[in-house]
């Protein structure tokens, strides 16, 4: 089974991300698709394991195998957590609905560290651009401001909302270069400080509910193990139904 076949036949959840999910899309915006697939359990029994992620088959499409996706979400990876909260779902089955029902189990105070750490890395890249070219990449600056505000609001409310709402026009003005870099840097610092303050009284739990997520993953693996394994059946047919090495 090829990686693209895994995505085609075993996707449990896929959504649209990027500017279209954030409410920042314009006429020239790409459509970024992200998804989760479940590699059949028998594939994990072989020496050659199924892929943890797959790029494609469509342009701007990227998918994770369920276990890898859950692991990253439990670590409060910003991109993964945002996938669970996309307002634009394109494909979902019963397992995918169970995954979405676990959204709160992945959230914890750890988001403060991971979101801010990611933001700091992006901020350094923008500063490097300013030193080298005299200006940042405006689109990246816009998305960094959005991420910081998203982190702040998540810490304040305990809920992750992707759409920027009333901030749309102001953020698009950043993308179009209508703010100076000092103004943007000050805006970023102010929002980061607000996130730090929100972290002190956030309703989020100290840690994610790892046991609940693991229970879900084990149930999915067990259910998959009970399904027929077409690769195994073909192999048995080719050997007359016997085991290798038996008379």
Secondary structure, DSSP 8 states (H G I E B T S, - for coil): --HHHHHHHHEEEEEEETHHHHT---TT---EEEEEE---GGGGGSSS---SEEE-SSTTEEEEEHHHHHHHHHTT-HHHHHHTT-S-EEEE-HHHHHHHHTHHHH--THHHHHHHHHHHHHHHHHHHHHHHHSS--HHHHHHHHHHHHHHHHHHHHS------GGGHHHHHHHHTT-S-HHHHHHHHHHHHHHHHHHHTT-SS-SS--HHHHHHHHHHHHHHHHTS--HHHHHHHHHTTT--TT--
